[in-house]
Amino acid sequence: MSAIEFEALRPFLTHLSDDRVEAARLALVESDTQTLQTISEKFNVSRQAVNKSVTSVWKVYEAYQASMAAQLAAVPDGWQQMFVPVELMPQVQALIDGQQAAPKKRKKAEQ
């Protein structure tokens, strides 16, 4: 799991203590440098406790992924979903407004 994916889950992990969330993060995001043993020693808990935290977070992750897939599936045929940085939104809106205005100008010119 990437660090960005994990951070997206944080708002949904309120049922876990901060230590359990951090232990799961270390196991899921930094697994190349952390083992369940080192994580359990860091938090003074058993490896099984760390594994339980990981399992709990993983269930939330699976539900989050299913929700995101359903959201993408809800986009109508012929449409695309787009994510735009907030600072570019005025430029994107201006392009959209310009495209909408162009057909109106052509209709007036044709009349």
LUMKEDREN-828811 format. One record per residue: residue in three letters; residue number from 1; x, y, z of N, C-alpha, C in turn. Coordinates in Angstrom, 3 decimals, always signed. Example, Ala and Ser with C-alpha at 12.3 -4.5 7.8 and 13.67 -1.06 7.14 Angstrom:
<aa->ALA, i->1, n.east->+13.190, n.north->-5.690, n.up->+7.800, ca.east->+12.300, ca.north->-4.500, ca.up->+7.800, c.east->+13.200, c.north->-3.300, c.up->+7.800>
<aa->SER, i->2, n.east->+12.850, n.north->-2.250, n.up->+7.080, ca.east->+13.670, ca.north->-1.060, ca.up->+7.140, c.east->+12.900, c.north->+0.030, c.up->+7.870>
This chain:
<aa->MET, i->1, n.east->+0.855, n.north->-1.174, n.up->+0.000, ca.east->+0.000, ca.north->+0.000, ca.up->+0.000, c.east->+0.896, c.north->+1.230, c.up->+0.000>
<aa->SER, i->2, n.east->+0.523, n.north->+2.199, n.up->-0.789, ca.east->+1.324, ca.north->+3.421, ca.up->-0.827, c.east->+0.982, c.north->+4.315, c.up->+0.362>
<aa->ALA, i->3, n.east->+1.875, n.north->+5.250, n.up->+0.650, ca.east->+1.643, ca.north->+6.204, ca.up->+1.741, c.east->+0.419, c.north->+7.063, c.up->+1.454>
<aa->ILE, i->4, n.east->+0.212, n.north->+7.425, n.up->+0.198, ca.east->-0.933, ca.north->+8.251, ca.up->-0.176, c.east->-2.233, c.north->+7.480, c.up->+0.057>
<aa->GLU, i->5, n.east->-2.259, n.north->+6.211, n.up->-0.334, ca.east->-3.452, ca.north->+5.394, ca.up->-0.106, c.east->-3.752, c.north->+5.280, c.up->+1.385>
<aa->PHE, i->6, n.east->-2.698, n.north->+5.083, n.up->+2.183, ca.east->-2.908, ca.north->+4.954, ca.up->+3.628, c.east->-3.469, c.north->+6.249, c.up->+4.202>
<aa->GLU, i->7, n.east->-2.928, n.north->+7.369, n.up->+3.793, ca.east->-3.403, ca.north->+8.660, ca.up->+4.318, c.east->-4.858, c.north->+8.908, c.up->+3.936>
<aa->ALA, i->8, n.east->-5.268, n.north->+8.414, n.up->+2.769, ca.east->-6.662, ca.north->+8.555, ca.up->+2.368, c.east->-7.593, c.north->+7.778, c.up->+3.297>
<aa->LEU, i->9, n.east->-7.073, n.north->+6.738, n.up->+3.935, ca.east->-7.878, ca.north->+5.915, ca.up->+4.835, c.east->-8.005, c.north->+6.505, c.up->+6.237>
<aa->ARG, i->10, n.east->-7.085, n.north->+7.347, n.up->+6.625, ca.east->-7.047, ca.north->+7.833, ca.up->+8.015, c.east->-8.397, c.north->+8.297, c.up->+8.563>
<aa->PRO, i->11, n.east->-9.180, n.north->+9.067, n.up->+7.806, ca.east->-10.473, ca.north->+9.510, ca.up->+8.359, c.east->-11.417, c.north->+8.355, c.up->+8.706>
<aa->PHE, i->12, n.east->-11.165, n.north->+7.176, n.up->+8.136, ca.east->-12.034, ca.north->+6.021, ca.up->+8.363, c.east->-11.484, c.north->+5.073, c.up->+9.432>
<aa->LEU, i->13, n.east->-10.407, n.north->+5.487, n.up->+10.092, ca.east->-9.756, ca.north->+4.621, ca.up->+11.082, c.east->-9.952, c.north->+5.118, c.up->+12.508>
<aa->THR, i->14, n.east->-11.004, n.north->+5.869, n.up->+12.741, ca.east->-11.227, ca.north->+6.456, ca.up->+14.064, c.east->-11.528, c.north->+5.408, c.up->+15.134>
<aa->HIS, i->15, n.east->-11.871, n.north->+4.208, n.up->+14.711, ca.east->-12.147, ca.north->+3.135, ca.up->+15.666, c.east->-10.865, c.north->+2.521, c.up->+16.231>
<aa->LEU, i->16, n.east->-9.716, n.north->+2.927, n.up->+15.701, ca.east->-8.422, ca.north->+2.414, ca.up->+16.161, c.east->-7.659, c.north->+3.507, c.up->+16.907>
<aa->SER, i->17, n.east->-6.864, n.north->+3.089, n.up->+17.880, ca.east->-6.023, ca.north->+4.056, ca.up->+18.593, c.east->-4.923, c.north->+4.552, c.up->+17.663>
<aa->ASP, i->18, n.east->-4.338, n.north->+5.678, n.up->+18.017, ca.east->-3.246, ca.north->+6.240, ca.up->+17.206, c.east->-2.091, c.north->+5.251, c.up->+17.078>
<aa->ASP, i->19, n.east->-1.767, n.north->+4.548, n.up->+18.173, ca.east->-0.673, ca.north->+3.563, ca.up->+18.124, c.east->-0.997, c.north->+2.407, c.up->+17.183>
<aa->ARG, i->20, n.east->-2.233, n.north->+1.944, n.up->+17.203, ca.east->-2.621, ca.north->+0.840, ca.up->+16.314, c.east->-2.580, c.north->+1.294, c.up->+14.857>
<aa->VAL, i->21, n.east->-3.009, n.north->+2.510, n.up->+14.600, ca.east->-2.962, ca.north->+3.041, ca.up->+13.228, c.east->-1.511, c.north->+3.152, c.up->+12.774>
<aa->GLU, i->22, n.east->-0.653, n.north->+3.675, n.up->+13.627, ca.east->+0.761, ca.north->+3.828, ca.up->+13.260, c.east->+1.427, c.north->+2.472, c.up->+13.054>
<aa->ALA, i->23, n.east->+1.109, n.north->+1.506, n.up->+13.893, ca.east->+1.675, ca.north->+0.158, ca.up->+13.735, c.east->+1.243, c.north->-0.435, c.up->+12.392>
<aa->ALA, i->24, n.east->-0.014, n.north->-0.277, n.up->+12.060, ca.east->-0.510, ca.north->-0.783, ca.up->+10.777, c.east->+0.149, c.north->-0.048, c.up->+9.612>
<aa->ARG, i->25, n.east->+0.336, n.north->+1.259, n.up->+9.756, ca.east->+0.988, ca.north->+2.034, ca.up->+8.693, c.east->+2.402, c.north->+1.531, c.up->+8.444>
<aa->LEU, i->26, n.east->+3.124, n.north->+1.302, n.up->+9.528, ca.east->+4.497, ca.north->+0.801, ca.up->+9.374, c.east->+4.501, c.north->-0.549, c.up->+8.657>
<aa->ALA, i->27, n.east->+3.575, n.north->-1.417, n.up->+9.026, ca.east->+3.527, ca.north->-2.754, ca.up->+8.427, c.east->+3.084, c.north->-2.720, c.up->+6.969>
<aa->LEU, i->28, n.east->+2.140, n.north->-1.851, n.up->+6.643, ca.east->+1.596, ca.north->-1.827, ca.up->+5.290, c.east->+2.373, c.north->-0.936, c.up->+4.322>
<aa->VAL, i->29, n.east->+2.872, n.north->+0.185, n.up->+4.816, ca.east->+3.530, ca.north->+1.159, ca.up->+3.940, c.east->+5.044, c.north->+0.979, c.up->+3.938>
<aa->GLU, i->30, n.east->+5.594, n.north->+0.663, n.up->+5.075, ca.east->+7.052, ca.north->+0.562, ca.up->+5.194, c.east->+7.508, c.north->-0.869, c.up->+5.432>
<aa->SER, i->31, n.east->+6.812, n.north->-1.809, n.up->+4.817, ca.east->+7.107, ca.north->-3.225, ca.up->+5.042, c.east->+8.484, c.north->-3.643, c.up->+4.542>
<aa->ASP, i->32, n.east->+9.078, n.north->-2.844, n.up->+3.647, ca.east->+10.413, ca.north->-3.180, ca.up->+3.167, c.east->+11.484, c.north->-2.919, c.up->+4.224>
<aa->THR, i->33, n.east->+11.175, n.north->-2.065, n.up->+5.198, ca.east->+12.164, ca.north->-1.772, ca.up->+6.252, c.east->+11.680, c.north->-2.192, c.up->+7.636>
<aa->GLN, i->34, n.east->+10.423, n.north->-2.591, n.up->+7.758, ca.east->+9.846, ca.north->-2.943, ca.up->+9.058, c.east->+9.296, c.north->-4.370, c.up->+9.011>
<aa->THR, i->35, n.east->+9.492, n.north->-5.107, n.up->+10.088, ca.east->+8.870, ca.north->-6.415, ca.up->+10.223, c.east->+7.852, c.north->-6.342, c.up->+11.349>
<aa->LEU, i->36, n.east->+6.965, n.north->-7.323, n.up->+11.392, ca.east->+5.999, ca.north->-7.351, ca.up->+12.488, c.east->+6.716, c.north->-7.395, c.up->+13.837>
<aa->GLN, i->37, n.east->+7.859, n.north->-8.087, n.up->+13.874, ca.east->+8.623, ca.north->-8.179, ca.up->+15.125, c.east->+9.156, c.north->-6.801, c.up->+15.552>
<aa->THR, i->38, n.east->+9.764, n.north->-6.064, n.up->+14.640, ca.east->+10.299, ca.north->-4.750, ca.up->+15.012, c.east->+9.182, c.north->-3.778, c.up->+15.368>
<aa->ILE, i->39, n.east->+8.068, n.north->-3.878, n.up->+14.665, ca.east->+6.934, ca.north->-2.999, ca.up->+14.965, c.east->+6.357, c.north->-3.347, c.up->+16.334>
<aa->SER, i->40, n.east->+6.226, n.north->-4.639, n.up->+16.608, ca.east->+5.670, ca.north->-5.053, ca.up->+17.906, c.east->+6.576, c.north->-4.613, c.up->+19.048>
<aa->GLU, i->41, n.east->+7.865, n.north->-4.670, n.up->+18.844, ca.east->+8.808, ca.north->-4.213, ca.up->+19.874, c.east->+8.707, c.north->-2.705, c.up->+20.072>
<aa->LYS, i->42, n.east->+8.550, n.north->-1.975, n.up->+18.992, ca.east->+8.450, ca.north->-0.518, ca.up->+19.079, c.east->+7.229, c.north->-0.083, c.up->+19.905>
<aa->PHE, i->43, n.east->+6.111, n.north->-0.801, n.up->+19.746, ca.east->+4.878, ca.north->-0.436, ca.up->+20.442, c.east->+4.614, c.north->-1.289, c.up->+21.688>
<aa->ASN, i->44, n.east->+5.561, n.north->-2.184, n.up->+21.973, ca.east->+5.467, ca.north->-3.041, ca.up->+23.160, c.east->+4.167, c.north->-3.859, c.up->+23.162>
<aa->VAL, i->45, n.east->+3.883, n.north->-4.454, n.up->+22.003, ca.east->+2.726, ca.north->-5.330, ca.up->+21.846, c.east->+3.188, c.north->-6.597, c.up->+21.129>
<aa->SER, i->46, n.east->+2.313, n.north->-7.579, n.up->+21.055, ca.east->+2.668, ca.north->-8.816, ca.up->+20.361, c.east->+2.586, c.north->-8.635, c.up->+18.840>
<aa->ARG, i->47, n.east->+3.234, n.north->-9.541, n.up->+18.125, ca.east->+3.134, ca.north->-9.526, ca.up->+16.661, c.east->+1.696, c.north->-9.755, c.up->+16.230>
<aa->GLN, i->48, n.east->+0.987, n.north->-10.577, n.up->+17.006, ca.east->-0.417, ca.north->-10.847, ca.up->+16.704, c.east->-1.256, c.north->-9.563, c.up->+16.816>
<aa->ALA, i->49, n.east->-0.930, n.north->-8.722, n.up->+17.791, ca.east->-1.658, ca.north->-7.451, ca.up->+17.946, c.east->-1.409, c.north->-6.543, c.up->+16.740>
<aa->VAL, i->50, n.east->-0.169, n.north->-6.526, n.up->+16.269, ca.east->+0.148, ca.north->-5.732, ca.up->+15.076, c.east->-0.605, c.north->-6.297, c.up->+13.882>
<aa->ASN, i->51, n.east->-0.599, n.north->-7.618, n.up->+13.747, ca.east->-1.301, ca.north->-8.262, ca.up->+12.639, c.east->-2.798, c.north->-7.962, c.up->+12.692>
<aa->LYS, i->52, n.east->-3.374, n.north->-7.924, n.up->+13.888, ca.east->-4.798, ca.north->-7.598, ca.up->+14.037, c.east->-5.075, c.north->-6.169, c.up->+13.570>
<aa->SER, i->53, n.east->-4.153, n.north->-5.256, n.up->+13.879, ca.east->-4.298, ca.north->-3.870, ca.up->+13.420, c.east->-4.228, c.north->-3.803, c.up->+11.900>
<aa->VAL, i->54, n.east->-3.289, n.north->-4.531, n.up->+11.336, ca.east->-3.139, ca.north->-4.571, ca.up->+9.877, c.east->-4.416, c.north->-5.110, c.up->+9.232>
<aa->THR, i->55, n.east->-4.955, n.north->-6.183, n.up->+9.785, ca.east->-6.179, ca.north->-6.783, ca.up->+9.251, c.east->-7.341, c.north->-5.793, c.up->+9.312>
<aa->SER, i->56, n.east->-7.446, n.north->-5.075, n.up->+10.414, ca.east->-8.514, ca.north->-4.084, ca.up->+10.573, c.east->-8.396, c.north->-2.979, c.up->+9.530>
<aa->VAL, i->57, n.east->-7.188, n.north->-2.464, n.up->+9.335, ca.east->-6.965, ca.north->-1.411, ca.up->+8.341, c.east->-7.208, c.north->-1.962, c.up->+6.936>
<aa->TRP, i->58, n.east->-6.773, n.north->-3.189, n.up->+6.688, ca.east->-6.936, ca.north->-3.780, ca.up->+5.361, c.east->-8.416, c.north->-3.925, c.up->+5.005>
<aa->LYS, i->59, n.east->-9.266, n.north->-4.272, n.up->+5.969, ca.east->-10.706, ca.north->-4.363, ca.up->+5.716, c.east->-11.268, c.north->-2.998, c.up->+5.314>
<aa->VAL, i->60, n.east->-10.820, n.north->-1.947, n.up->+5.976, ca.east->-11.254, ca.north->-0.591, ca.up->+5.627, c.east->-10.760, c.north->-0.248, c.up->+4.219>
<aa->TYR, i->61, n.east->-9.531, n.north->-0.634, n.up->+3.908, ca.east->-8.954, ca.north->-0.383, ca.up->+2.586, c.east->-9.773, c.north->-1.068, c.up->+1.494>
<aa->GLU, i->62, n.east->-10.165, n.north->-2.311, n.up->+1.722, ca.east->-10.955, ca.north->-3.038, ca.up->+0.731, c.east->-12.316, c.north->-2.364, c.up->+0.517>
<aa->ALA, i->63, n.east->-12.936, n.north->-1.921, n.up->+1.593, ca.east->-14.216, ca.north->-1.223, ca.up->+1.476, c.east->-14.039, c.north->+0.101, c.up->+0.732>
<aa->TYR, i->64, n.east->-12.949, n.north->+0.800, n.up->+1.015, ca.east->-12.647, ca.north->+2.067, ca.up->+0.339, c.east->-12.444, c.north->+1.831, c.up->-1.155>
<aa->GLN, i->65, n.east->-11.691, n.north->+0.791, n.up->-1.495, ca.east->-11.443, ca.north->+0.474, ca.up->-2.908, c.east->-12.757, c.north->+0.128, c.up->-3.623>
<aa->ALA, i->66, n.east->-13.613, n.north->-0.646, n.up->-2.963, ca.east->-14.902, ca.north->-1.001, ca.up->-3.561, c.east->-15.750, c.north->+0.247, c.up->-3.785>
<aa->SER, i->67, n.east->-15.713, n.north->+1.157, n.up->-2.830, ca.east->-16.465, ca.north->+2.407, ca.up->-2.952, c.east->-15.946, c.north->+3.243, c.up->-4.116>
<aa->MET, i->68, n.east->-14.633, n.north->+3.330, n.up->-4.260, ca.east->-14.053, ca.north->+4.089, ca.up->-5.363, c.east->-14.408, c.north->+3.453, c.up->-6.707>
<aa->ALA, i->69, n.east->-14.383, n.north->+2.128, n.up->-6.774, ca.east->-14.737, ca.north->+1.441, ca.up->-8.020, c.east->-16.198, c.north->+1.700, c.up->-8.378>
<aa->ALA, i->70, n.east->-17.059, n.north->+1.689, n.up->-7.379, ca.east->-18.485, ca.north->+1.962, ca.up->-7.629, c.east->-18.674, c.north->+3.390, c.up->-8.111>
<aa->GLN, i->71, n.east->-17.919, n.north->+4.306, n.up->-7.564, ca.east->-18.017, ca.north->+5.707, ca.up->-7.984, c.east->-17.599, c.north->+5.848, c.up->-9.444>
<aa->LEU, i->72, n.east->-16.526, n.north->+5.188, n.up->-9.831, ca.east->-16.074, ca.north->+5.262, ca.up->-11.222, c.east->-17.066, c.north->+4.594, c.up->-12.157>
<aa->ALA, i->73, n.east->-17.688, n.north->+3.516, n.up->-11.703, ca.east->-18.666, ca.north->+2.813, ca.up->-12.531, c.east->-19.923, c.north->+3.648, c.up->-12.735>
<aa->ALA, i->74, n.east->-20.150, n.north->+4.610, n.up->-11.849, ca.east->-21.354, ca.north->+5.444, ca.up->-11.940, c.east->-21.238, c.north->+6.547, c.up->-12.982>
<aa->VAL, i->75, n.east->-20.063, n.north->+6.715, n.up->-13.576, ca.east->-19.889, ca.north->+7.737, ca.up->-14.605, c.east->-20.601, c.north->+7.253, c.up->-15.877>
<aa->PRO, i->76, n.east->-21.508, n.north->+8.042, n.up->-16.412, ca.east->-22.286, ca.north->+7.611, ca.up->-17.596, c.east->-21.391, c.north->+7.343, c.up->-18.802>
<aa->ASP, i->77, n.east->-21.864, n.north->+6.474, n.up->-19.686, ca.east->-21.147, ca.north->+6.193, ca.up->-20.931, c.east->-20.931, c.north->+7.486, c.up->-21.698>
<aa->GLY, i->78, n.east->-19.757, n.north->+7.621, n.up->-22.265, ca.east->-19.445, ca.north->+8.814, ca.up->-23.046, c.east->-18.940, c.north->+9.980, c.up->-22.210>
<aa->TRP, i->79, n.east->-18.906, n.north->+9.812, n.up->-20.907, ca.east->-18.417, ca.north->+10.846, ca.up->-20.003, c.east->-17.106, c.north->+10.385, c.up->-19.389>
<aa->GLN, i->80, n.east->-16.323, n.north->+11.341, n.up->-18.918, ca.east->-15.092, ca.north->+11.042, ca.up->-18.193, c.east->-15.067, c.north->+11.854, c.up->-16.918>
<aa->GLN, i->81, n.east->-14.445, n.north->+11.270, n.up->-15.912, ca.east->-14.276, ca.north->+11.992, ca.up->-14.663, c.east->-12.887, c.north->+12.615, c.up->-14.676>
<aa->MET, i->82, n.east->-12.784, n.north->+13.844, n.up->-14.174, ca.east->-11.515, ca.north->+14.549, ca.up->-14.214, c.east->-11.250, c.north->+15.192, c.up->-12.858>
<aa->PHE, i->83, n.east->-10.014, n.north->+15.110, n.up->-12.423, ca.east->-9.592, ca.north->+15.762, ca.up->-11.194, c.east->-8.630, c.north->+16.874, c.up->-11.563>
<aa->VAL, i->84, n.east->-8.901, n.north->+18.066, n.up->-11.055, ca.east->-8.122, ca.north->+19.244, ca.up->-11.417, c.east->-7.649, c.north->+19.931, c.up->-10.148>
<aa->PRO, i->85, n.east->-6.371, n.north->+20.315, n.up->-10.107, ca.east->-5.904, ca.north->+21.080, ca.up->-8.943, c.east->-6.712, c.north->+22.366, c.up->-8.798>
<aa->VAL, i->86, n.east->-7.000, n.north->+22.734, n.up->-7.583, ca.east->-7.838, ca.north->+23.903, ca.up->-7.300, c.east->-7.312, c.north->+25.150, c.up->-8.002>
<aa->GLU, i->87, n.east->-6.001, n.north->+25.307, n.up->-8.029, ca.east->-5.440, ca.north->+26.523, ca.up->-8.621, c.east->-5.647, c.north->+26.583, c.up->-10.137>
<aa->LEU, i->88, n.east->-5.924, n.north->+25.452, n.up->-10.794, ca.east->-6.184, ca.north->+25.451, ca.up->-12.236, c.east->-7.663, c.north->+25.544, c.up->-12.577>
<aa->MET, i->89, n.east->-8.507, n.north->+25.440, n.up->-11.590, ca.east->-9.945, ca.north->+25.431, ca.up->-11.837, c.east->-10.456, c.north->+26.664, c.up->-12.583>
<aa->PRO, i->90, n.east->-9.993, n.north->+27.885, n.up->-12.275, ca.east->-10.466, ca.north->+29.046, ca.up->-13.052, c.east->-10.145, c.north->+28.931, c.up->-14.549>
<aa->GLN, i->91, n.east->-8.972, n.north->+28.394, n.up->-14.878, ca.east->-8.608, ca.north->+28.235, ca.up->-16.283, c.east->-9.478, c.north->+27.176, c.up->-16.956>
<aa->VAL, i->92, n.east->-9.724, n.north->+26.080, n.up->-16.265, ca.east->-10.570, ca.north->+25.020, ca.up->-16.815, c.east->-11.986, c.north->+25.549, c.up->-17.016>
<aa->GLN, i->93, n.east->-12.491, n.north->+26.278, n.up->-16.035, ca.east->-13.841, ca.north->+26.840, ca.up->-16.151, c.east->-13.924, c.north->+27.817, c.up->-17.315>
<aa->ALA, i->94, n.east->-12.875, n.north->+28.620, n.up->-17.526, ca.east->-12.853, ca.north->+29.558, ca.up->-18.650, c.east->-12.895, c.north->+28.804, c.up->-19.981>
<aa->LEU, i->95, n.east->-12.174, n.north->+27.695, n.up->-20.076, ca.east->-12.217, ca.north->+26.880, ca.up->-21.299, c.east->-13.618, c.north->+26.329, c.up->-21.529>
<aa->ILE, i->96, n.east->-14.231, n.north->+25.843, n.up->-20.475, ca.east->-15.591, ca.north->+25.303, ca.up->-20.593, c.east->-16.555, c.north->+26.404, c.up->-21.020>
<aa->ASP, i->97, n.east->-16.461, n.north->+27.555, n.up->-20.363, ca.east->-17.333, ca.north->+28.674, ca.up->-20.708, c.east->-17.129, c.north->+29.099, c.up->-22.161>
<aa->GLY, i->98, n.east->-15.889, n.north->+29.113, n.up->-22.619, ca.east->-15.583, ca.north->+29.479, ca.up->-24.004, c.east->-16.171, c.north->+28.493, c.up->-24.990>
<aa->GLN, i->99, n.east->-16.127, n.north->+27.194, n.up->-24.658, ca.east->-16.707, ca.north->+26.172, ca.up->-25.529, c.east->-18.224, c.north->+26.283, c.up->-25.587>
<aa->GLN, i->100, n.east->-18.822, n.north->+26.649, n.up->-24.476, ca.east->-20.277, ca.north->+26.792, ca.up->-24.452, c.east->-20.714, c.north->+28.050, c.up->-25.191>
<aa->ALA, i->101, n.east->-19.906, n.north->+29.079, n.up->-25.145, ca.east->-20.253, ca.north->+30.336, ca.up->-25.808, c.east->-20.068, c.north->+30.235, c.up->-27.323>
<aa->ALA, i->102, n.east->-19.122, n.north->+29.447, n.up->-27.789, ca.east->-18.830, ca.north->+29.335, ca.up->-29.218, c.east->-20.040, c.north->+28.904, c.up->-30.036>
<aa->PRO, i->103, n.east->-20.791, n.north->+27.865, n.up->-29.654, ca.east->-21.970, ca.north->+27.495, ca.up->-30.452, c.east->-23.022, c.north->+28.603, c.up->-30.484>
<aa->LYS, i->104, n.east->-23.186, n.north->+29.340, n.up->-29.426, ca.east->-24.175, ca.north->+30.439, ca.up->-29.390, c.east->-23.768, c.north->+31.530, c.up->-30.377>
<aa->LYS, i->105, n.east->-22.472, n.north->+31.834, n.up->-30.463, ca.east->-21.996, ca.north->+32.862, ca.up->-31.404, c.east->-22.206, c.north->+32.420, c.up->-32.836>
<aa->ARG, i->106, n.east->-21.977, n.north->+31.121, n.up->-33.110, ca.east->-22.184, ca.north->+30.609, ca.up->-34.461, c.east->-23.650, c.north->+30.674, c.up->-34.860>
<aa->LYS, i->107, n.east->-24.528, n.north->+30.350, n.up->-33.917, ca.east->-25.968, ca.north->+30.413, ca.up->-34.226, c.east->-26.402, c.north->+31.838, c.up->-34.555>
<aa->LYS, i->108, n.east->-25.892, n.north->+32.820, n.up->-33.806, ca.east->-26.239, ca.north->+34.219, ca.up->-34.068, c.east->-25.705, c.north->+34.640, c.up->-35.441>
<aa->ALA, i->109, n.east->-24.494, n.north->+34.193, n.up->-35.788, ca.east->-23.899, ca.north->+34.568, ca.up->-37.065, c.east->-24.672, c.north->+33.939, c.up->-38.244>
<aa->GLU, i->110, n.east->-25.222, n.north->+32.743, n.up->-38.021, ca.east->-25.978, ca.north->+32.066, ca.up->-39.058, c.east->-27.337, c.north->+32.724, c.up->-39.306>
<aa->GLN, i->111, n.east->-27.866, n.north->+33.409, n.up->-38.310, ca.east->-29.200, ca.north->+34.030, ca.up->-38.420, c.east->-29.107, c.north->+35.263, c.up->-39.182>
